[in-house]
Each structure stands twice: as structure tokens, then as C-alpha cells.
């Protein structure tokens, strides 16, 4: 993701502060806000038949969607996601 953003010359922000890189926390915001787990367009549960807990992998479509959203609004995208996730949790 960081390579895509750098190639697009995009610097993302969170709470009006510039971020040096896209983190796993940022990725989790997208997963929660867009309900990517279990959505066949974005994810696949690759757990073995003898495993109880899911093990998710994410599609190139998910990565493209995230990059597109960040490029479209690098200053406020993460703030909007954080707000959306906090509303879902309440």
C-alpha cells in the first residue's frame, strides 16, 4: 500500500497530522468500516478444515479499493473511517 501511495505522490493524514506510512491499524479501519471480512469481493477465509478460527486473506480488489479511497481523499479518509467505525461500535 505504501508503494502505491508513494507512486501516486499521496501523503495521508489522520487527525490533521501527516502520516509517514499506511499502517496495519489503518488497514483494520478499512476492514471494519467496509465490512470486508466475509465479503467475497474483498476477502477469503483460508482456514484449514481442522481449524476453528478463521484466517482471512484480502483480495487485490480490496487493496485497490483502499488505495483508491486514500488517493481520492488523503486528508480526511482515515478520519471518516474512524468516525464510521466508532458509530458502528456504539
Backbone bond lengths (Angstrom), bond angles and torsions (degrees), N, CA, C in turn:
res aa  C-N    CA-C-N  psi(-1)  N-CA   C-N-CA  omega(-1)  CA-C   N-CA-C  phi
1 X - - - 1.446 - - 1.532 110.09 -
2 X 1.315 116.46 -42.78 1.463 119.38 -178.76 1.527 111.61 -61.95
3 X 1.338 117.15 -35.84 1.468 120.10 177.36 1.519 110.93 -65.42
4 X 1.334 116.63 -40.89 1.472 120.27 178.62 1.525 110.83 -62.29
5 X 1.317 115.92 -44.44 1.464 119.85 -178.70 1.526 111.09 -66.40
6 X 1.326 115.84 -40.32 1.464 119.60 179.21 1.527 110.60 -65.01
7 X 1.326 115.87 -42.16 1.465 120.38 179.03 1.532 110.82 -61.90
8 X 1.329 116.41 -36.55 1.466 121.09 179.11 1.531 112.22 -82.35
9 X 1.336 115.91 -1.26 1.475 122.04 -178.80 1.523 111.74 57.89
10 X 1.332 114.44 46.18 1.462 121.79 -178.30 1.521 109.14 -113.59
11 X 1.317 116.23 132.60 1.460 121.17 173.06 1.523 107.67 -116.40
12 X 1.319 114.99 117.29 1.460 119.44 -177.73 1.523 110.37 -80.90
13 X 1.329 114.09 159.86 1.459 120.88 179.24 1.518 109.51 -132.52
14 X 1.319 114.71 156.15 1.456 121.85 172.72 1.517 106.91 -142.94
15 X 1.320 115.80 125.68 1.470 121.98 -176.94 1.526 111.58 52.29
16 X 1.311 115.27 47.95 1.466 124.08 177.14 1.526 114.62 62.74
17 X 1.326 117.40 15.04 1.465 120.97 175.62 1.521 109.29 -114.57
18 X 1.318 115.87 134.80 1.461 120.19 177.91 1.521 109.46 -69.46
19 X 1.327 114.85 140.97 1.461 120.79 178.18 1.521 108.98 -107.95
20 X 1.317 115.78 141.53 1.458 119.96 178.96 1.515 112.68 -76.51
21 X 1.342 116.22 -26.72 1.460 118.49 -179.27 1.524 111.08 -157.68
22 X 1.306 114.74 160.14 1.454 124.25 174.42 1.527 106.86 -78.34
23 X 1.331 117.33 128.90 1.462 120.99 -174.52 1.526 111.70 -111.93
24 X 1.319 115.64 172.16 1.467 120.22 176.59 1.529 110.51 -64.17
25 X 1.313 117.72 -30.89 1.470 120.56 175.41 1.528 110.19 -63.00
26 X 1.321 116.84 -42.82 1.463 121.29 177.08 1.530 110.19 -61.33
27 X 1.325 115.75 -42.81 1.466 121.19 178.82 1.529 110.33 -60.41
28 X 1.328 116.96 -42.92 1.469 120.88 178.85 1.528 111.46 -62.60
29 X 1.321 118.00 -34.37 1.469 120.39 176.05 1.527 110.61 -60.18
30 X 1.325 116.67 -44.12 1.464 120.01 178.12 1.525 110.88 -64.39
31 X 1.317 117.35 -44.28 1.464 121.07 -179.21 1.520 110.42 -57.96
32 X 1.326 116.35 -44.76 1.466 120.51 -178.70 1.523 111.98 -73.20
33 X 1.314 117.79 -46.10 1.466 121.33 -175.78 1.526 112.10 -65.41
34 X 1.322 117.03 -36.57 1.464 120.99 -178.29 1.530 112.72 -101.53
35 X 1.328 118.15 8.75 1.472 122.85 179.29 1.533 110.52 47.23
36 X 1.324 115.73 53.05 1.459 120.70 -175.53 1.527 113.45 -74.06
37 X 1.316 117.28 -30.32 1.467 119.25 178.40 1.517 108.59 -65.87
38 X 1.311 115.79 125.23 1.453 120.30 179.16 1.513 114.49 89.23
39 X 1.328 117.79 -10.98 1.462 120.92 176.11 1.532 107.26 -85.66
40 X 1.335 117.88 114.31 1.469 119.89 -174.53 1.529 114.46 -61.62
41 X 1.328 118.28 -18.83 1.469 120.16 175.65 1.522 111.13 -71.11
42 X 1.324 115.89 -29.28 1.456 120.44 -171.32 1.527 115.27 -113.70
43 X 1.324 118.43 -23.19 1.466 118.88 -173.11 1.520 112.36 -147.54
44 X 1.328 113.49 164.14 1.460 121.72 177.69 1.527 107.82 -144.75
45 X 1.325 116.07 133.05 1.463 120.85 176.30 1.524 107.63 -85.74
46 X 1.319 116.88 112.50 1.462 121.53 -175.47 1.527 112.97 -100.65
47 X 1.334 116.78 19.22 1.462 118.46 -179.34 1.526 110.19 -64.94
48 X 1.311 115.43 148.30 1.459 121.65 176.90 1.526 109.28 -75.62
49 X 1.312 116.47 159.67 1.467 120.78 -176.13 1.526 112.67 -61.12
50 X 1.311 117.63 -25.86 1.469 120.38 -179.63 1.533 112.81 -91.75
51 X 1.320 118.09 2.13 1.464 121.94 179.29 1.523 110.46 -95.77
52 X 1.318 115.48 146.44 1.457 121.20 -179.75 1.526 111.03 -91.46
53 X 1.310 116.75 -46.66 1.467 121.49 -175.14 1.525 111.71 -83.06
54 X 1.325 116.65 141.59 1.464 119.33 177.94 1.528 111.58 -68.77
55 X 1.308 114.86 156.18 1.461 122.32 176.71 1.530 106.71 -136.39
56 X 1.321 115.91 101.76 1.458 121.17 -170.31 1.518 112.69 -89.70
57 X 1.325 114.87 138.83 1.458 122.17 167.27 1.526 106.58 -118.69
58 X 1.318 116.25 153.82 1.457 120.61 -175.40 1.521 110.60 -117.25
59 X 1.319 115.29 143.41 1.459 122.62 -173.44 1.528 112.22 -79.74
60 X 1.322 114.12 165.36 1.459 119.70 173.32 1.524 110.46 -62.85
61 X 1.335 116.37 -30.83 1.466 120.38 176.91 1.529 110.44 -63.08
62 X 1.329 116.85 -38.65 1.467 120.49 177.41 1.524 110.40 -64.41
63 X 1.317 116.25 -44.62 1.463 120.90 -179.63 1.531 110.30 -63.55
64 X 1.322 116.52 -42.96 1.464 120.57 178.55 1.528 110.47 -63.12
65 X 1.313 116.96 -42.52 1.464 120.87 179.44 1.534 110.63 -60.29
66 X 1.322 116.42 -45.79 1.464 120.88 179.75 1.530 110.25 -61.92
67 X 1.327 116.30 -48.36 1.468 120.10 -179.91 1.524 110.91 -60.35
68 X 1.323 116.97 -43.98 1.467 120.53 -180.00 1.524 111.44 -60.32
69 X 1.325 116.63 -43.12 1.464 120.41 -179.79 1.531 111.34 -65.46
70 X 1.323 116.69 -41.17 1.466 120.22 179.52 1.525 111.58 -67.96
71 X 1.313 116.61 -39.00 1.463 120.44 179.77 1.526 110.27 -69.01
72 X 1.325 116.52 -36.82 1.465 121.53 -179.16 1.533 111.72 -65.05
73 X 1.344 116.86 -39.09 1.472 120.32 -177.13 1.533 110.13 -146.46
74 X 1.334 117.25 72.58 1.468 119.86 -175.26 1.526 114.49 -66.04
75 X 1.327 117.12 -24.82 1.463 119.84 -176.79 1.525 112.99 -79.21
76 X 1.321 118.23 -34.77 1.472 120.42 -171.88 1.525 115.01 -120.68
77 X 1.317 118.20 -5.77 1.462 120.94 -175.65 1.529 112.29 -56.53
78 X 1.312 117.81 -51.50 1.468 120.55 -177.73 1.525 111.63 -66.38
79 X 1.320 117.40 -35.07 1.469 120.56 176.68 1.529 110.53 -63.37
80 X 1.344 116.71 -43.53 1.463 120.21 179.03 1.526 111.23 -63.17
81 X 1.328 116.30 -40.84 1.463 120.22 179.04 1.524 111.06 -64.55
82 X 1.315 116.72 -44.10 1.468 121.31 179.23 1.525 110.00 -59.14
83 X 1.323 117.28 -43.19 1.456 122.01 178.60 1.530 110.41 -64.31
84 X 1.329 117.14 -44.57 1.467 121.14 -179.75 1.527 111.42 -62.77
85 X 1.317 116.89 -42.09 1.468 120.70 179.60 1.521 110.47 -67.16
86 X 1.324 117.40 -40.85 1.471 119.66 179.86 1.527 110.65 -65.74
87 X 1.338 117.77 -34.39 1.468 120.74 176.65 1.526 111.11 -67.19
88 X 1.346 117.07 -38.65 1.466 121.16 178.86 1.523 111.17 -64.50
89 X 1.322 116.01 -35.02 1.470 120.79 -176.64 1.521 112.90 -78.65
90 X 1.315 118.32 -12.67 1.475 121.21 -179.16 1.495 112.06 -100.94
